[in-house]
Amino acid sequence: MKTEGPPLPPGEGRGEGRTEAGILRDLVSAQRALRSRFDDFRRALERRDEEAYRLALTDFHRCLVRWTQAEEEALLPAILRASINGRDPRRELRLEWVQVRELARYLLSQVTDRAQIADILGLAENLERRLAAHESEMEKVYYPAVATLLNDEETRILRDAVPPP
């Protein structure tokens, strides 16, 4: 990770008054807010509280779509500017985003259609694994690579998509 430097002019990288550590913290915090929503779903599922897990999954799915679309719109251009060697982030991340969104959508459809609990549990486990892998890659590779490259507009797009507390 690059070292923190002084604030850059607006529209030039970190933006006015923003630090690399602050931007990285904000990105990780947004991802953790999304994870918290998924964990709410998992806890309700473990209790077999059908109404609670349906509502929690609906909320998670809505937040997931909004956040991943913002990442695709704002984070991906910064990642491409970072030119990470040995990676094809456009292909890799778009595939991950589509897989996670589609798996969450399918899981929600199965919950809504009252599929067998074994099927729902299996899909939830699959989504858990994919989500954890995506989170790890974003936190270890992509977020640190873009923390100094996000411009004000990209930062605004991401900030507007952060799941509410």
Buried (B, 14 or more C-beta within 10 A) or exposed (E): EEEBEEBBEBEEBBBEEBBBEEBBEBBBEBBEBBBEBBBBBBEBBEEEEBEBBBBBBBBBBBBBBBBBBBBBBBBBBBBBBBEBEEBEBEEBBBEBBEBBBEBBEEBBEBBEEEBEEEEBEBBBEBBBEBBEEBBEBBBEBBBBBBBBBBBBBBBBBBEEBBBEE
